[in-house]
Amino acid sequence: MNATDRTPADLLSSALAADPARPLVTFYDDATGERVELSVATFANWVAKTANYLQGDLAAEPGDRLALLLPAHWQTAVWLLACSSVGVLAEVDGDPAAADLVVAGPDRLEAALACSGERVALALRPLGGRFPQPPAGFADYAVEVPGQGDRFAPFAPVDAGAAALAVGGEELTGAGTVARALADAEAAGLPAAPRVLSGLGYDTWQGLAYGLYAPLATGGSVVLCRHLDRLGAEAMADRENSEKITFRVPLPH
């Protein structure tokens, strides 16, 4: 990271300038066999498109609260960085009824209907595929986002000292998210430019830190695994070897 990196969006901009071709997020779903790898450039492009959609079509403004009802997934990581880019507070597993807008996966749509603002649904299908039938009351992310602009500029400067992330009943500012991610990386003994394997969910700070913010802040990358508990010891060892993992996050017992 650079000295001027004050928010997660700043970290992504610096990573893009430094080495756009390197891997940033590799996603596995061990229930379906899906694997997706996104370079810094590809991930940043998704973030830019999503931020343009958030700021433009959804009319979100700095300080708005977005309830993020999504599992640990590469598209969830995109939304977290898009919110940081616009200045929207992303509340993981937040209350849709108390949010200005909601983004939900296919198994959270009923709960998301409680939001009176804009509602966006993600099918979470391989390669970012759309719903076979658009869910009533929701915009389909996979339909709306591909046509958005590839570059993003916020209408208003993002305040790094404003609340940016809420998880587990705690709120962090943009600057606080970066600082805590760096502190946690150091405390955990992450190596330089780590290649982190995480099977944790995004519903805790620890899961978010290992699964996104710490690798981003330290010039590394993450192999984000959903349903990792379905792998046996031999398959796990094969993945660590093939993905050149340098730090594996322990699964909770």
C-alpha positions, 0 to 999 in steps of 0.5 A, spaced: 500 500 500 501 507 499 502 512 504 496 515 501 491 509 501 486 511 506 480 506 504 479 499 501 478 503 494 484 506 495 488 500 496 485 497 490 487 503 486 494 502 488 494 495 486 491 496 479 497 501 478 502 497 481 501 490 478 494 489 474 495 482 471 497 479 478 491 475 481 487 478 487 481 474 488 481 466 486 474 463 488 472 456 489 465 453 491 466 446 493 459 444 493 459 445 485 466 445 483 466 452 480 473 456 480 474 463 478 480 467 478 480 475 477 486 479 476 487 486 479 485 489 473 479 484 472 476 485 479 477 493 479 473 493 472 467 489 476 468 494 482 468 500 477 462 497 473 458 496 480 460 503 483 457 506 477 451 502 477 450 504 485 452 511 484 448 512 477 442 507 476 441 506 484 442 513 486 446 511 492 450 517 496 455 517 501 452 515 508 447 511 505 446 504 508 446 498 504 444 491 507 449 486 504 445 479 504 451 475 501 455 469 502 463 469 502 463 470 494 467 474 489 461 478 487 461 480 495 468 482 495 466 486 488 460 489 492 464 491 498 469 495 494 464 498 490 461 501 496 468 503 499 468 507 492 462 511 493 462 512 500 456 507 502 456 504 508 456 496 507 452 492 512 454 485 512 447 481 514 444 488 515 437 489 517 434 490 510 428 494 513 433 499 516 437 500 510 437 505 504 438 499 499 439 491 499 443 487 495 441 479 496 443 472 494 438 467 491 437 464 498 435 471 502 430 474 497 424 474 501 428 477 507 430 483 502 423 484 501 423 488 507 427 494 504 423 499 502 429 502 497 432 499 491 433 492 491 438 488 487 439 480 487 445 476 485 444 469 482 451 467 484 451 463 478 458 461 475 461 466 471 456 471 474 450 468 470 443 471 471 437 468 474 433 464 469 427 468 471 428 475 474 426 475 481 419 480 482 421 486 486 429 486 484 433 488 479 438 482 476 445 484 478 448 480 472 443 484 467 444 491 469 452 491 471 455 489 464 453 495 460 456 500 466 462 504 465 469 501 466 472 507 469 469 510 476 469 517 479 465 519 485 460 525 485 463 527 491 469 525 495 469 519 499 471 521 507 475 516 509 473 518 516 466 516 515 463 509 517 464 505 511 463 497 514 458 494 519 459 487 521 458 483 527 455 489 530 461 493 529 462 499 525 468 501 522 470 507 518 474 506 511 481 508 514 479 504 520 478 498 516 485 499 512 488 500 519 485 494 522 486 489 516 494 491 516 494 490 524 491 484 524 495 481 518 501 483 522 499 480 528 497 473 524 504 473 521 502 474 514 508 473 510 510 479 505 505 479 499 501 473 501 497 468 498 492 467 503 487 461 503 480 462 507 474 458 508 471 463 513 464 466 511 464 474 510 459 475 516 465 476 521 471 481 521 476 475 521 472 472 515 472 479 511 480 481 514 483 474 511 478 473 505 479 480 502 482 486 506 488 484 509 491 480 502 489 487 499 492 491 504 499 487 504 500 486 496 497 479 496 491 475 494 486 471 497 483 464 495 476 464 497 473 457 498 466 456 500 464 450 502 471 448 504 469 443 509 467 438 503 474 437 502 478 432 505 485 432 507 489 430 500 484 435 496 486 440 501 493 439 500 493 439 493 489 445 493 494 449 497 500 446 493 497 448 486 495 455 488 501 456 491 498 458 498 503 461 503 498 462 509 492 458 510 486 461 515 484 456 520 477 454 520 473 455 526 471 448 530 
